[in-house]
Amino acid sequence: MPAYIPRITALDTYDIRFPTSRELDGSDAMNPDPDYSAAYLVLRTDVGDGLEGHGFTFTIGRGNDVQVAAIEALRAHVVGRPVAELCADPGALSRDLVGDSQLRWLGPEKGVMHMAIGAVVNAVWDLAAKREGKPLWKLLADADPQWLAGQIDYRYISDALTREEAAAALRRGREGRAEREADLIAGGYPAYTTSPGWLGYSDEKLTAWRARTVSFSSL
C-alpha cells in the first residue's frame, strides 16, 4: 500500500471590500473613489492539523472581480500538490505558475496575473511558516542562505545580483542576528500593515476604523 502523502485540497477565494470611498479615504486626483479591497485566498490541506495558508492582493474595488478570477485560474496548479513539496520550495511553485504557457499570454510577470501569482505564492509561504511554528520573518531569518537565495528568480536581475552574490550577502547578514532579533522581539511590532501610515491617520481615526473592520475569523 503506497504511503499517504498530505496534499493541498482546496484553494478558496474571497472578495473582501471596504467602502472607504464613502469618506474619500485614500482618494487622490487619479483615484477619486477607491474602495480599499482584497482578493483573498485560503489554501486548505488534508494534513489534519488545521493549518491553512492565507494570501491576498489589493485592489481598490471592482478590480476584485478580475483579481479573484485570476487567482481561481491558478487553482489547478496548486490543488493536489504535496504540502511538504510546496512548503519546501515556494520558489519552484512561483516558476511553475509564471511558466503556464496559456496564462503567459496574459503577462504573468506583470499586471493582474502577476498579482494573482504573488497572492498564491504568499499563501504557500504563510503555510510553510505555520508548519514550522514560526512567524514568517523568523522562518526567513533561520533559513539556509543558499536555499533562500534559490527562492529568487534572477532572470531580470542577474546583471546586478547573482545567486552566489545573494547567498554571500545573506551569510554576511547572519552576523549579529541574535542581537537584532532580541531588539525586534523586545521593541518591535506584533503586526505590520501599510494601510494607514501613508494616509497620516490619527490614533483616534485608526481606532474607529479598527472597530468597523471586517473579521476574517470565518475564513
C-alpha positions as a Markdown table, in Angstrom:
| # | Residue | x | y | z |
|---|---|---|---|---|
| 1 | Met | 0.0 | 0.0 | 0.0 |
| 2 | Pro | 1.5 | 3.4 | -1.0 |
| 3 | Ala | 2.4 | 5.8 | 1.8 |
| 4 | Tyr | 0.0 | 8.6 | 2.4 |
| 5 | Ile | 1.1 | 12.0 | 1.2 |
| 6 | Pro | -0.7 | 15.0 | 2.6 |
| 7 | Arg | -1.8 | 17.4 | -0.2 |
| 8 | Ile | -3.5 | 20.7 | -0.8 |
| 9 | Thr | -7.2 | 20.0 | -1.0 |
| 10 | Ala | -8.7 | 23.4 | -1.8 |
| 11 | Leu | -7.9 | 26.9 | -2.9 |
| 12 | Asp | -10.8 | 29.1 | -1.7 |
| 13 | Thr | -11.2 | 32.7 | -2.8 |
| 14 | Tyr | -13.0 | 35.6 | -1.1 |
| 15 | Asp | -13.9 | 39.0 | -2.4 |
| 16 | Ile | -13.4 | 41.5 | 0.5 |
| 17 | Arg | -14.2 | 45.1 | 0.1 |
| 18 | Phe | -14.2 | 48.1 | 2.4 |
| 19 | Pro | -16.3 | 51.2 | 1.5 |
| 20 | Thr | -13.6 | 53.7 | 2.0 |
| 21 | Ser | -15.0 | 55.8 | -0.9 |
| 22 | Arg | -17.8 | 56.9 | 1.4 |
| 23 | Glu | -15.4 | 59.2 | 3.3 |
| 24 | Leu | -12.9 | 59.5 | 0.4 |
| 25 | Asp | -10.2 | 57.7 | 2.4 |
| 26 | Gly | -7.1 | 57.3 | 0.2 |
| 27 | Ser | -8.6 | 59.2 | -2.7 |
| 28 | Asp | -6.4 | 61.4 | -4.9 |
| 29 | Ala | -6.7 | 63.2 | -8.2 |
| 30 | Met | -6.3 | 59.9 | -10.2 |
| 31 | Asn | -8.4 | 57.7 | -7.9 |
| 32 | Pro | -11.4 | 59.7 | -6.7 |
| 33 | Asp | -13.4 | 56.9 | -5.2 |
| 34 | Pro | -11.2 | 54.0 | -4.0 |
| 35 | Asp | -12.8 | 51.2 | -2.0 |
| 36 | Tyr | -9.8 | 49.5 | -0.5 |
| 37 | Ser | -10.3 | 45.8 | -1.1 |
| 38 | Ala | -8.5 | 42.5 | -1.2 |
| 39 | Ala | -8.9 | 39.4 | -3.3 |
| 40 | Tyr | -8.2 | 36.9 | -0.5 |
| 41 | Leu | -7.4 | 33.2 | -0.8 |
| 42 | Val | -7.0 | 30.3 | 1.6 |
| 43 | Leu | -5.1 | 27.1 | 0.9 |
| 44 | Arg | -6.5 | 24.1 | 2.8 |
| 45 | Thr | -4.9 | 20.7 | 3.3 |
| 46 | Asp | -5.8 | 17.2 | 4.5 |
| 47 | Val | -2.9 | 17.1 | 6.9 |
| 48 | Gly | -5.4 | 17.2 | 9.9 |
| 49 | Asp | -3.5 | 19.9 | 11.9 |
| 50 | Gly | -5.9 | 22.7 | 10.9 |
| 51 | Leu | -3.2 | 24.9 | 9.4 |
| 52 | Glu | -4.0 | 26.9 | 6.4 |
| 53 | Gly | -2.1 | 29.2 | 4.1 |
| 54 | His | -3.5 | 32.7 | 3.6 |
| 55 | Gly | -2.6 | 35.2 | 0.9 |
| 56 | Phe | -4.2 | 38.2 | -0.8 |
| 57 | Thr | -3.6 | 41.0 | -3.2 |
| 58 | Phe | -5.0 | 44.5 | -3.1 |
| 59 | Thr | -7.4 | 46.3 | -5.4 |
| 60 | Ile | -9.4 | 49.5 | -4.9 |
| 61 | Gly | -12.9 | 48.0 | -5.6 |
| 62 | Arg | -14.2 | 46.4 | -8.8 |
| 63 | Gly | -10.8 | 45.2 | -9.6 |
| 64 | Asn | -11.6 | 42.3 | -7.2 |
| 65 | Asp | -13.9 | 40.9 | -9.9 |
| 66 | Val | -10.9 | 40.4 | -12.2 |
| 67 | Gln | -8.4 | 39.5 | -9.5 |
| 68 | Val | -10.4 | 36.8 | -7.9 |
| 69 | Ala | -11.0 | 35.2 | -11.3 |
| 70 | Ala | -7.2 | 35.3 | -11.9 |
| 71 | Ile | -6.5 | 33.6 | -8.7 |
| 72 | Glu | -9.0 | 30.9 | -9.4 |
| 73 | Ala | -7.4 | 30.3 | -12.8 |
| 74 | Leu | -4.3 | 29.1 | -10.9 |
| 75 | Arg | -6.2 | 26.5 | -8.8 |
| 76 | Ala | -5.3 | 23.6 | -10.9 |
| 77 | His | -1.6 | 24.3 | -10.4 |
| 78 | Val | -1.9 | 24.1 | -6.6 |
| 79 | Val | -4.7 | 21.7 | -5.6 |
| 80 | Gly | -3.5 | 18.2 | -5.3 |
| 81 | Arg | 0.2 | 19.2 | -4.8 |
| 82 | Pro | 2.0 | 17.6 | -1.9 |
| 83 | Val | 2.1 | 20.0 | 1.1 |
| 84 | Ala | 5.7 | 19.2 | 2.0 |
| 85 | Glu | 6.8 | 19.8 | -1.6 |
| 86 | Leu | 5.3 | 23.2 | -1.8 |
| 87 | Cys | 6.5 | 24.4 | 1.6 |
| 88 | Ala | 10.0 | 23.1 | 0.9 |
| 89 | Asp | 10.3 | 25.2 | -2.2 |
| 90 | Pro | 7.8 | 28.0 | -2.8 |
| 91 | Gly | 10.1 | 29.4 | -5.5 |
| 92 | Ala | 9.5 | 26.3 | -7.6 |
| 93 | Leu | 5.8 | 26.9 | -7.4 |
| 94 | Ser | 6.3 | 30.5 | -8.5 |
| 95 | Arg | 8.3 | 29.4 | -11.5 |
| 96 | Asp | 5.5 | 26.8 | -12.4 |
| 97 | Leu | 2.8 | 29.5 | -12.2 |
| 98 | Val | 4.8 | 32.0 | -14.3 |
| 99 | Gly | 5.5 | 29.3 | -16.8 |
| 100 | Asp | 1.9 | 28.3 | -17.6 |
| 101 | Ser | 2.1 | 28.6 | -21.4 |
| 102 | Gln | -1.5 | 29.8 | -21.9 |
| 103 | Leu | -1.6 | 32.2 | -19.0 |
| 104 | Arg | 1.7 | 33.6 | -20.1 |
| 105 | Trp | -0.3 | 35.2 | -22.9 |
| 106 | Leu | -1.8 | 37.5 | -20.3 |
| 107 | Gly | 1.5 | 38.6 | -19.0 |
| 108 | Pro | 2.2 | 36.6 | -15.8 |
| 109 | Glu | 5.1 | 38.8 | -14.9 |
| 110 | Lys | 3.1 | 42.0 | -14.9 |
| 111 | Gly | -0.4 | 43.1 | -14.2 |
| 112 | Val | -3.3 | 41.1 | -12.9 |
| 113 | Met | -1.8 | 37.6 | -13.4 |
| 114 | His | 1.4 | 38.7 | -11.6 |
| 115 | Met | -0.7 | 39.9 | -8.7 |
| 116 | Ala | -2.6 | 36.7 | -8.6 |
| 117 | Ile | 0.6 | 34.6 | -8.7 |
| 118 | Gly | 2.0 | 36.7 | -5.8 |
| 119 | Ala | -1.1 | 36.0 | -3.7 |
| 120 | Val | -0.9 | 32.3 | -4.2 |
| 121 | Val | 2.9 | 32.1 | -3.6 |
| 122 | Asn | 2.5 | 34.2 | -0.4 |
| 123 | Ala | -0.2 | 31.8 | 0.8 |
| 124 | Val | 2.4 | 29.0 | 0.4 |
| 125 | Trp | 4.9 | 31.0 | 2.4 |
| 126 | Asp | 2.3 | 31.6 | 5.1 |
| 127 | Leu | 1.5 | 27.8 | 5.3 |
| 128 | Ala | 5.2 | 26.9 | 5.4 |
| 129 | Ala | 5.9 | 29.3 | 8.3 |
| 130 | Lys | 2.9 | 28.0 | 10.2 |
| 131 | Arg | 4.0 | 24.4 | 9.7 |
| 132 | Glu | 7.4 | 25.3 | 11.2 |
| 133 | Gly | 5.6 | 27.1 | 14.1 |
| 134 | Lys | 7.3 | 30.4 | 13.3 |
| 135 | Pro | 6.3 | 33.8 | 12.1 |
| 136 | Leu | 7.4 | 34.2 | 8.5 |
| 137 | Trp | 10.2 | 36.7 | 9.3 |
| 138 | Lys | 11.7 | 34.1 | 11.7 |
| 139 | Leu | 11.4 | 31.3 | 9.1 |
| 140 | Leu | 13.3 | 33.5 | 6.6 |
| 141 | Ala | 15.9 | 34.6 | 9.2 |
| 142 | Asp | 16.6 | 31.0 | 10.1 |
| 143 | Ala | 16.7 | 29.7 | 6.5 |
| 144 | Asp | 19.9 | 28.4 | 5.0 |
| 145 | Pro | 21.4 | 31.3 | 2.9 |
| 146 | Gln | 21.9 | 29.1 | -0.2 |
| 147 | Trp | 18.4 | 27.8 | -0.1 |
| 148 | Leu | 16.9 | 31.2 | 0.5 |
| 149 | Ala | 18.9 | 32.7 | -2.4 |
| 150 | Gly | 17.5 | 29.9 | -4.5 |
| 151 | Gln | 14.0 | 31.2 | -4.0 |
| 152 | Ile | 14.7 | 34.2 | -6.1 |
| 153 | Asp | 14.1 | 34.5 | -9.9 |
| 154 | Tyr | 17.3 | 36.1 | -11.2 |
| 155 | Arg | 16.4 | 36.3 | -14.9 |
| 156 | Tyr | 16.0 | 40.1 | -14.8 |
| 157 | Ile | 18.5 | 41.0 | -12.1 |
| 158 | Ser | 21.5 | 38.7 | -12.8 |
| 159 | Asp | 23.4 | 41.7 | -14.2 |
| 160 | Ala | 23.1 | 43.4 | -10.8 |
| 161 | Leu | 22.9 | 40.4 | -8.5 |
| 162 | Thr | 23.7 | 36.7 | -9.0 |
| 163 | Arg | 22.5 | 33.8 | -6.8 |
| 164 | Glu | 26.0 | 33.3 | -5.4 |
| 165 | Glu | 26.2 | 37.0 | -4.6 |
| 166 | Ala | 22.8 | 36.9 | -2.9 |
| 167 | Ala | 23.8 | 33.9 | -0.8 |
| 168 | Ala | 27.1 | 35.6 | 0.2 |
| 169 | Ala | 25.2 | 38.7 | 1.3 |
| 170 | Leu | 22.7 | 36.6 | 3.3 |
| 171 | Arg | 25.6 | 34.8 | 5.0 |
| 172 | Arg | 27.2 | 38.1 | 6.0 |
| 173 | Gly | 23.8 | 39.3 | 7.2 |
| 174 | Arg | 23.7 | 36.5 | 9.8 |
| 175 | Glu | 26.4 | 38.3 | 11.8 |
| 176 | Gly | 24.8 | 39.9 | 14.8 |
| 177 | Arg | 21.5 | 38.3 | 14.0 |
| 178 | Ala | 20.8 | 37.2 | 17.6 |
| 179 | Glu | 21.2 | 40.8 | 18.9 |
| 180 | Arg | 18.9 | 42.2 | 16.2 |
| 181 | Glu | 16.3 | 39.5 | 16.8 |
| 182 | Ala | 16.4 | 40.3 | 20.5 |
| 183 | Asp | 15.8 | 44.0 | 19.8 |
| 184 | Leu | 12.9 | 43.1 | 17.4 |
| 185 | Ile | 11.2 | 40.9 | 20.0 |
| 186 | Ala | 11.7 | 43.4 | 22.8 |
| 187 | Gly | 10.6 | 46.5 | 20.9 |
| 188 | Gly | 9.1 | 45.5 | 17.6 |
| 189 | Tyr | 5.5 | 45.5 | 16.4 |
| 190 | Pro | 3.5 | 42.3 | 16.6 |
| 191 | Ala | 1.8 | 43.0 | 13.3 |
| 192 | Tyr | 2.5 | 45.0 | 10.1 |
| 193 | Thr | 0.4 | 47.0 | 7.7 |
| 194 | Thr | 1.0 | 49.8 | 5.3 |
| 195 | Ser | -2.7 | 50.7 | 5.0 |
| 196 | Pro | -2.9 | 53.7 | 7.4 |
| 197 | Gly | 0.6 | 55.0 | 7.6 |
| 198 | Trp | 0.8 | 56.9 | 4.3 |
| 199 | Leu | -2.6 | 58.4 | 4.9 |
| 200 | Gly | -1.4 | 60.1 | 8.1 |
| 201 | Tyr | -4.4 | 58.9 | 10.2 |
| 202 | Ser | -4.7 | 60.0 | 13.8 |
| 203 | Asp | -4.8 | 57.3 | 16.5 |
| 204 | Glu | -8.4 | 58.2 | 17.1 |
| 205 | Lys | -9.3 | 57.5 | 13.5 |
| 206 | Leu | -7.4 | 54.3 | 13.4 |
| 207 | Thr | -9.2 | 53.1 | 16.5 |
| 208 | Ala | -12.5 | 54.0 | 14.9 |
| 209 | Trp | -11.7 | 52.1 | 11.7 |
| 210 | Arg | -10.5 | 49.1 | 13.7 |
| 211 | Ala | -13.9 | 48.9 | 15.3 |
| 212 | Arg | -15.5 | 48.7 | 11.9 |
| 213 | Thr | -13.1 | 46.2 | 10.3 |
| 214 | Val | -14.4 | 43.0 | 8.8 |
| 215 | Ser | -13.4 | 39.9 | 10.8 |
| 216 | Phe | -11.6 | 37.2 | 8.9 |
| 217 | Ser | -12.2 | 34.6 | 11.6 |
| 218 | Ser | -14.7 | 32.7 | 9.4 |
| 219 | Leu | -12.3 | 32.2 | 6.5 |
